Amino acid sequence: VAIVDIAKGSLAILVAHALRAPEVCTVLAGVAAVLGHRFPLYFRFRGGRGLATTLGVLLALTPRQTLMALPLYGMIYLGSGGSGILATLLAFPVLMLLIYWDGYDPWIIAAPMILAFTTAVCSLPEVLTRWQQTRNARRLLYELLHARVTPLPRPTTVVLTDSVASLPSDLCRREGIRILPMALILPQGVARD
C-alpha cells in the first residue's frame, strides 16, 4: 500500500515533467496528488493522511535531497514514537535547505512547506473536532505531536466452565474464568445453580 501511495505522488510529478510544465505547475500537480489521496472520490472523500504521497512527490521532485533528509525524518519519527507532525516540522526545513543549496527554482525549494501546509489544512476538520471534544489546548497539542498508540486487542480466548466445577470466586476473578450457572431440572421446575 505504501508503494502505491508513494507512486501516486511520483506519477503526478513525472507527468508534469513529461509535459514540460513550469515549476509552479509541477508543484501544484504534487499538491493535487496529495489532495486526491486525502479526499478520493471513490472512497467518499475519506482517504489517508497523505504522508506517503508527499514522500512520492518529493522523491520525484528532488530525489537526492529527499533521500538525504529521509534518515533525519525517520529518526525523529521513530524517536518521537511515530509523530509525523513533529518529524515534518523538524526535517522539512533541513530538506528545503538542501534543495536551496543545490540551486533549484524557488517553487521547488518551497515545495516541502507547501505540501506540509496542504496536509495541515486537510487535517483541520479532524483537529477542530478533537478541540471541541477536549477544549484543552495543551492536551490537544500533546495528542497531535505524539503518536497514537493503539492498545493491543483483547484476547479472543475465553475460559468458561459451569458452576458444578465449584471454583473459588477469587481464582475466577484473577484468571478471568467465566462461570455459567448450571440449570438444575427438578420436578418443581428449572432452577439455576
C-alpha positions in Angstrom: 0.0 0.0 0.0 2.8 2.4 0.9 4.5 1.8 -2.5 1.2 2.6 -4.3 0.7 5.8 -2.2 4.3 6.9 -3.0 3.8 6.1 -6.6 0.7 8.3 -6.8 2.8 11.4 -5.8 5.7 10.5 -8.0 3.5 9.8 -11.0 1.9 13.3 -10.8 5.4 14.9 -10.9 6.7 12.6 -13.7 3.6 13.5 -15.8 4.2 17.2 -15.2 7.9 16.8 -16.2 6.9 14.9 -19.3 4.5 17.7 -20.3 7.3 20.2 -19.6 5.1 22.1 -17.2 6.5 25.2 -15.4 7.8 24.6 -11.9 4.8 26.1 -10.2 2.5 23.7 -12.2 4.7 20.8 -11.2 4.4 21.7 -7.5 0.7 22.1 -7.9 0.5 18.7 -9.5 2.1 17.3 -6.4 -0.4 19.2 -4.2 -3.3 17.8 -6.4 -1.9 14.3 -5.8 -1.9 14.7 -2.1 -5.4 16.2 -2.1 -6.6 13.3 -4.3 -5.1 10.9 -1.9 -6.6 12.7 1.1 -10.1 13.0 -0.4 -10.6 10.3 -3.0 -13.9 10.3 -4.9 -14.2 6.5 -4.9 -14.0 6.3 -1.1 -16.5 9.1 -0.4 -13.7 11.6 0.3 -12.2 9.6 3.1 -8.5 8.8 2.4 -5.2 8.6 4.1 -3.2 11.4 5.7 -1.0 11.9 2.6 2.4 11.4 4.1 3.4 8.6 1.7 2.1 10.6 -1.3 4.0 13.6 -0.1 7.1 11.5 0.0 6.5 10.3 -3.6 6.1 13.9 -4.7 9.4 14.9 -3.0 11.2 11.9 -4.3 10.2 12.7 -7.9 11.0 16.5 -7.5 14.3 16.3 -5.6 15.3 12.6 -5.2 18.9 13.1 -3.9 17.9 15.8 -1.4 14.9 13.8 -0.2 16.9 10.7 0.3 19.5 12.7 2.3 16.8 14.2 4.6 14.8 10.9 4.9 17.1 9.4 7.6 16.6 12.5 9.7 12.8 12.3 9.2 12.9 8.6 10.1 15.0 9.1 13.3 12.6 11.9 14.5 9.6 9.8 13.6 10.8 6.7 15.4 12.3 8.7 18.3 9.1 10.5 18.9 7.1 7.3 18.9 5.6 7.9 15.5 4.8 11.6 15.3 4.7 12.5 11.6 3.9 16.2 12.5 7.0 16.6 14.7 9.2 14.8 12.1 7.8 17.1 9.4 8.3 20.3 11.4 12.0 19.4 12.1 13.1 17.6 8.9 11.4 19.6 6.2 13.4 22.8 6.9 16.5 20.8 6.5 15.2 19.4 3.2 14.4 22.9 2.0 17.9 24.0 2.9 19.4 21.1 0.9 17.3 22.0 -2.1 18.3 25.6 -1.8 22.0 24.8 -1.7 21.6 22.9 -5.0 20.2 26.0 -6.7 16.7 24.8 -7.5 13.8 27.0 -8.5 12.1 28.9 -5.6 8.9 26.9 -6.2 10.8 23.6 -5.8 12.5 25.0 -2.7 9.1 25.8 -1.2 7.5 22.5 -2.2 8.1 20.7 1.1 6.5 23.5 3.1 3.6 23.8 0.6 3.0 20.1 0.8 3.2 20.2 4.6 0.8 23.2 4.7 -1.6 21.3 2.4 -1.6 18.3 4.7 -2.1 20.5 7.8 -5.1 22.3 6.2 -6.6 19.0 5.2 -6.3 17.9 8.9 -8.1 20.9 10.2 -11.6 19.3 10.4 -10.2 16.4 12.5 -8.3 18.9 14.7 -11.4 21.1 15.2 -13.5 18.0 16.1 -10.9 17.0 18.7 -10.7 20.6 20.0 -14.5 20.5 20.5 -14.2 17.3 22.5 -11.3 18.3 24.7 -11.3 22.1 24.9 -7.8 21.8 26.4 -5.1 23.3 24.2 -2.2 21.7 26.0 -3.7 18.2 25.7 -4.6 18.7 22.1 -1.1 19.8 21.2 0.3 16.8 23.1 -2.0 14.4 21.2 -1.1 16.0 17.8 2.7 15.8 18.4 2.7 12.3 19.9 1.9 9.1 18.1 -1.4 7.5 18.8 -0.6 4.2 20.4 -3.5 1.8 19.8 -4.0 -0.7 22.6 -3.5 -4.3 21.8 -6.7 -6.1 21.0 -8.2 -8.0 23.9 -7.6 -11.8 23.7 -10.4 -13.6 22.0 -9.9 -16.8 24.0 -12.2 -17.1 27.0 -12.2 -19.9 29.6 -15.7 -21.0 30.5 -16.9 -23.5 33.0 -20.2 -24.4 34.6 -21.0 -23.8 38.3 -20.6 -27.5 39.1 -16.8 -27.1 38.9 -17.1 -25.2 42.2 -14.1 -23.0 41.5 -13.3 -20.3 44.2 -14.5 -16.9 43.1 -11.1 -15.2 43.8 -9.4 -17.7 41.4 -12.1 -17.0 38.7 -11.6 -13.2 39.0 -7.8 -13.4 39.0 -7.6 -15.8 36.0 -10.6 -14.3 34.0 -12.6 -17.5 34.2 -16.3 -17.1 33.4 -18.8 -19.2 35.3 -22.0 -20.3 33.6 -24.7 -21.3 36.2 -25.8 -24.9 35.8 -29.5 -25.4 35.1 -31.0 -27.9 37.5 -34.1 -29.6 36.2 -36.2 -30.6 39.2 -39.8 -31.8 39.5 -40.7 -28.4 40.8 -39.2 -26.7 37.7 -35.9 -25.5 36.4 -33.5 -23.8 38.9 -30.2 -22.1 38.2 -27.3 -23.2 40.4 
